[in-house]
């Protein structure tokens, strides 16, 4: 990852923020510890995979890896091999490291219920975990999200004339910092954490003035329709005939979708969405669907979806997820404008 060491990510006027500032912020905010835990679990899963025979039903099918890799590339418009290689090179990554990231993601999802046992049986070296964490941060979009959050705080700080230039340094796990930024000297870490502390102090002051109970209440009322949360049990299949058969059995025989799905060799999954996150036929169907109603098949992500609506939750001030959404929306109104007007990006993570 020497490619990113010292690299300017963005600047505001004469003030520049480097890759190290993004990582320091991630450690101080707690995000880096979560990334490290996921990376460690992924490495343990890879270790378990190596112990399996190729024909073991638990083994990872490389076709799944190729499919996930293609999805990754299409999402970032990296269609040509040269585009992918350039994207990885700018971040100090190799193709092999990227593919291992994809395998770790797939295995963590596949073996989610077995992770406790896997942690007891396998180990991973700290240097391997640190390298995998950096790779995961870059490939998952987490590093870009951290850079965006830091840019927001820096832009707000720059917009306030009497913002403090010094403040108490952000607290951060020293051992985690040493793993994440082993080449950054201790005094430099502390200096940068103090600078980040000034941004955080300004941000807390700004947020307290914007995110008031009255503003939150008004926004939630205005988003009453868009922020409906829908919970459903759904079967997703590429075979339209199977989807129609599942729907017919549930509708005519009045059996549960879970039972019918199992008979058809499918799995009924619990899905949860906000209405404003969806579009097209699925959004339109969910707007009018009633609790307990069977809907589908409906085309979704190049597959067919059949589902039963379990709940439609109207946004409420008592719902922590709704409050978090409202807080983000209120802050974004000002932050997005200040970032657009003040931040110059030098590197895309």
N, C-alpha and C positions, 0 to 999 in steps of 0.2 A: 504493500500500500504506500510505498515511498512516493508514488506518482502524485498522491494527494497531499503529502506532508508540506505544509507551508503554502498551499495553494489558496489564492484569494477566491472566495465563493461569491461575495457581494460587497459593495461599498456604498456608503452614504456620505456624500461630500468627500472630505479627506480621510474619513474613517473607514478602514477595511476590516472585514471579518473573514477569517480563514477557516480551513477545514477543521483545525484544532478547536476553534470556537464552537463549531457545530457539535463536535463530539463532547466537549466539556458541558455544553448546555444539555445534551442528551443524558449525560451521566447525572448532572444535578437535578434534572426533572424526573429521573427514574426510568426513562425510556430505554437507556442503554442496558440497564440491568435486565430488563425484560427481553431485549434482543439477545443478550448473552445467554440467558436461560433457554430460549428457543433454539439458539445455535447449538448449545451443548446437547439438548435433547435430540436435535437432528443428527449430530455426530454419533451419539449413542445408537440411534436407529440405524445409521450406516454400518456401525460395527456389528449390530445384530444381523443385518442383511448379509454381511460377508460370511456369517456362520450358516446361512441357509443354503440348501441345495437349489440348483437352478429350477428344478421342477417342483419345488415346494410351493404350495398354494399361497403362502404368505410372501413369496418372493416378489420383488418389484418388476413389473413388466416394462421393458425398455420402450415399448410402444407408448406406454403412458407418459414416460419421460419425454419422448419426442413430441407427443401431443401438447404437453405442458410447455415445452420449449417453444413450439410454434406459436402457441397462444401468447407467450411472453413477447416474442418478436413482433407479432402482428399488433399487439397493444401499443408498442413503442415505434411502430413503422420501421422495423429493422428487417426488411424483407430480404435484401441481398446479404450474403455471407460477409462481404466486406463492410457493410453497415454495422453488423453485429460486432465484428472484430474491432472496428474503430470505437464503438460504444464501450466495449470492455476495456480496450487499451487506455482510453481517457480516464478510466477509473482504477487502473492498475490491476485489472482482473484478467484471468485466462479463461478460455473456453471450458477447460476442465473444471475450474473453480465454479463457474456459472452453472454447469450441469450438475455438480454436486449440490449446489444451492437448491436446484429444482428437485433433486432426489430427496434432500432433507425435508423440504416442504411436503412432498407427497407422502413420505414415510410418517411424518408427524401426524398428518391427517389420518392415515390408514391405521396407525397403531396408537391412536389417542387414548384408548381405554387400557392399553398395556404399558403406558409410559412409566408408571410407578415400578413395575417389575423390571423394565428395561434399565431404569436408573440404578437399581440394586445390583444388576448383573454386569453392567458395562461401565467403563470409565473413559474419559477423554482428557488429554493433556491441555493445560491452560493456554499454551501458545497456539494449539490447534483451534481451541474455542475462540480465542481473540481474533484469529484470521477469519474463521467462519462467521463471526459476528459482524466484522467489517463487510464481508461479502454479502451477507444477508441484508445489512442495513442499506447497501447500495442497490441491490437487485430487487428488494421488496418495495422500494420507494420510501422506506422509513427515514433514510438520510435526507432525502428531498423534503419530506414533511418537517423534519427538525430544522432544516435550513429556512424553510418558509416561516415557521414559528419564530425563529430567532430574528429574521428580517422584519417581521411584524413588530416585535418588541423594540428593535433598533429604530425603526421608522417612527414609532410613537414617541420614543425618547427624544429623537431629533426634532419632533414637531412641537415639543413643549419647551418654551423659553427658559423656565426656571427649573428644568429637570436636573436632579443632582448629578454631579460629575463623579462623585465617589459614593460608595455605600458599602455595607457589610458584604463580604465575599459570599457567593453562593456556596452552600455546603455540598460536599460531594464525597463519595466513598473513595478514600485514597488508594485502596488496593485495586478497585475497579478502574480508577484513573490510570494507575500504573500499567494495567493490562491493555487498556484501550489506547493510551498514548505513551508508550514506553520511552520514546525519545524526546519527550517534552520535559525539560528540567523542572524540578519542583518550584523554584521561585517564579518561573514563567507561568506555570499552572496557576499559582496563587494570584499573580497579577491579572491574568485573564479572567479568573473567577470573580475577582473584585470588580472588574469592568462589567461583567455580566450581572453582578449584583446590583449595579446602578441601573441597568436596563430593567431588571426585575422589580426594583423599588418603584420606578416610574410606571411600569405596567400595572402593578397592583393599585396604584393611585388612580390611574386612568380607568381601569376596569371597574373600580368601586363607584366612579362617577357615572359610568355608562350603564352598568348592569344593576339597575335599581328594581325593587319589587314592582313598581308601577309600570316600568318599561317592559319587564318580563311579562306581566299580566296582559298588557295591551297587545304584545306581539303574539302570544299564545292564542288569544281570541281571534286575531286577524288570520292566523294560520290554522284555524279549526278544521278545515277540510283537507288541506295539503298534508298535515301532520298526523293524520289517522294512521295508526299502526295495525297492520293486519297479520294475524297468526293463522297458519293453515297446515294441514297434513297433505303433502303432495307426492305424486309419483311422476318421475321424469324419465322418459324413455325416448329412444330414437325411432322406435317402431310405432307408427301411428295406429296399426291394427291392435297392438297390445294396449295402447292407451284407450282406444275405443272400447275394448273388451272390459278393461278395468272399470271404466265409467259406467258401462251397461250393467255390470254385476252389482256395483254399489247402488245404482239408481233403481234397478228392477228388483233385485233380491234383498235390498235394504240391509246389506252387510257392511261392516266397517271397511274403510279403505285399506287399513293395515292388513286385515285378513285377506282381502282380495289380492293385494299387492304381493303378499308372500306366496299365494297359490300360483301367481303368474311369474314367479321368479324375480320379482322386483322388490324394491324397498320403499316404504312410505317414510318420507323425511319431514321433520317439523321445520317449517320455513317461516321467517318473520321479516316483514318489509314495512317501510314507510311508503305511503302512497306516492309521495312526490319523488321517490327514487325510481319509480317505474314509468314506462311509457308504452304506447302501442296497445295491442289487443289485451295484454295482461292487465294493464292499468285500467282500461275501460271496463273489463270484466269485474275487477275487484271493487270499483266504485259502486256498482249496483248490487254486488253479491251480498246475501244475507248470511248471518251466522247459522251454521249447520247445512248450508247449501253446497251441493256438488257442482263444480264448474269444470268444463273442459271436454275434450282435449283442446288446449290452446298452444299455438307455436311459441316457443320461448328458447332462445339460445340454440337454435338449430335442432331443437328436440320438441317433444310433445309433453305438455304438463296437464295432469289431471289432479284436482285438489278439492278438499272439503274445508270450508272456512270455519276455523275454531273460534276466532274472536276478532272484533273490530273495535279498537280502543281509541276513543276520542281523546285528543290531547288535554292534559290536565296539569295544573300547577302542583299536584301531588306526585306527579311522575318524574323521577329523577332524570330519566332519559330525555323527557320533553324539556325539562329545565336546562339540561346541558345543551340541547339544540338551540334553545332560545338565547342562551348566553353567547354561544358561538356566533349566532346570526347578528345579535346586537353589536358585538365587538367587530365583526367583519365589515360592517357598514363603514366604519372609520378606518380600520386597519388596511383594508384593501386599497382604499384611496391613497393613504399615506405611502404604502409600499410602492404603488404604481408611480407616484410623483417623486419619490425620494431614492428608491433603491436601484442601483445599477448592478445587474447580475454579470459575473465574469465566468462562472462555471455552472453547468447544470448537473445536479447530482442524480 
